[in-house]
Amino acid sequence: MRLAAAFVTVALAASSLAGCDSGTDAPSAPAAGAARSCAAAATSIEGLRVTAASCTEARRVAIRWSRRDDCRLGEGASRGGCSVGPYRCGAVRADRGIAVSCARPGRTVGFIARRGD
């Protein structure tokens, strides 16, 4: 009798855990959270992408980032960071230029900057 009760307890626990799979039943991200491409703001900027921000706002962020001296990577530096208005930006030196990702709560802007750092 105790063996049967233990078996039933284990079986119930296993079936409960099986229902906790977060795979296909998880809700998808809202459409507004999808990244999309925008036309570049300048010839020195390519691959402009935004999430939950307008392309106009993304262009402003990219242009302001490219004009700020404190956003430049130091000599020999492979990465750096700065603020552009309410956005916090991180930059990493890459083969094609400087990969930049700027974020503020709920919004992101990303691009590749080509400039002589």
N, C-alpha and C positions, 0 to 999 in steps of 0.2 A: 504494500500500500504506500509506504514512504517512497519507494522507487518510482511508482507511478505519479505521485504528487510532484516529485522533483522533476520528472520528465515533462509533465504538463507546464510547470513553471519555466523551465528552460525553453520549451517550444513557444510559449507565449512571449517571452522576452525576445527570442529570435525573430518572431513575426513582427513585433513592434519595431525592432531595429531595422528590419527590412523595409518598413514603410518610411524610414527617415532618410532615404537616399535623396540627395539634393541634385541629382542629375537632370533628367528631362523635365521634371515637374517644377523646376525653379522658374520664377517669373523672369521674363527677358527685360533687358534695360529699356527704358522709354526711348522712343524715336528721337527725342530731343538730345539724348546722350550720345548719338552716333556721330563719329567724326566725319567731317566733309572737307573737301579741298576748296581753296579760294584762289583767285588770281593773285599773283605776287604783287607786292607793293612797290618793288624796285628791282632793277636788274641784279642787284647784289643779294636778293632774297629769292629762294625757290622752295617748292614743296610746302607752301603755307596751308596748314590744316587747323581746323577749329572744332571744338566740342562745346555746344550750348552757348556759343558767342556768335556775333554777326561777323561777316567777312570784313566790314568796315572797321569794327573794333580790332580784329586780328591784324589788319594792315597798320593801324595806328600803333599797336603794341610792337610790331616788328620794326617799324620805322623809328620809333622812340628808342627801342633797344639798340638799333644800329648806330644811333647818334650819341649814346651815352658813353662817356669815357670809363665810368666805373663798371660797365658791362664788358669791357674788353678783357680778354684773357691775358694775363701777364706773360712775359717772355718765358718760354719753356713750360708754361702751365698747360695741363691737359684739360682742366675743367675750372669752372668758376660760377659765380652767382651774383645776381643783383636784383633790385626792385625796379619795376617800371609801373608807376602809378600803383594800383591795387594788386598788380600781378607780381609774383615772385618767380624769377627766371633762373634756370640752370642751363649752363652751356658746357658742351663737351666737344673737344677737337676731334674731327672725323676726317675721313679721306676726302669727302666732297666739300668740306668747309667746316663750319661750326654748327653742330646740331643744337638747337635751342628749344627748350620747352618752358613755357610760362603758364602759371596756373594761379587762379584765385578760387575761392569756394564755388563749386559748380561749373566752372569754365576753364578751358585750356586752349592754348595757342601754341602751335609748334611750327618750326621752319628750319631751313638750312641757310645760314648766312655765309656769304663769300666776301671776306674782307681781309685786308693785310694785317693780321694780328701777329 
